[in-house]
Amino acid sequence: MNDKQTPPLRDEIEGLARQVEHLIETCGDLRSQNEELRAAEEQVTREKEELVGRNREAKRRIDLVVDRLRGADPS
């Protein structure tokens, strides 16, 4: 290569290196965000399961009360 081609090539390589560094940084950011989202999803799933259980228990209790009321109905 002659000296006239070296600086543009060097500039291109440096530009590519900056892009790769930016991509590496972006990848790290995305990985962190993904971990945070997975943790939040797990928490929401646990909360949902807890609420479903509480709703089931409330329905069971309501059904018991309704059954008692029907059994106490004089008609």
Buried (B, 14 or more C-beta within 10 A) or exposed (E): EEEEEEEEEEEEEEEEEEEEEEEEEEEEEEEEEEEEEEEEEEEEEEEEEEEEEEEEEEEEEEEEEEEEEEEEEEE
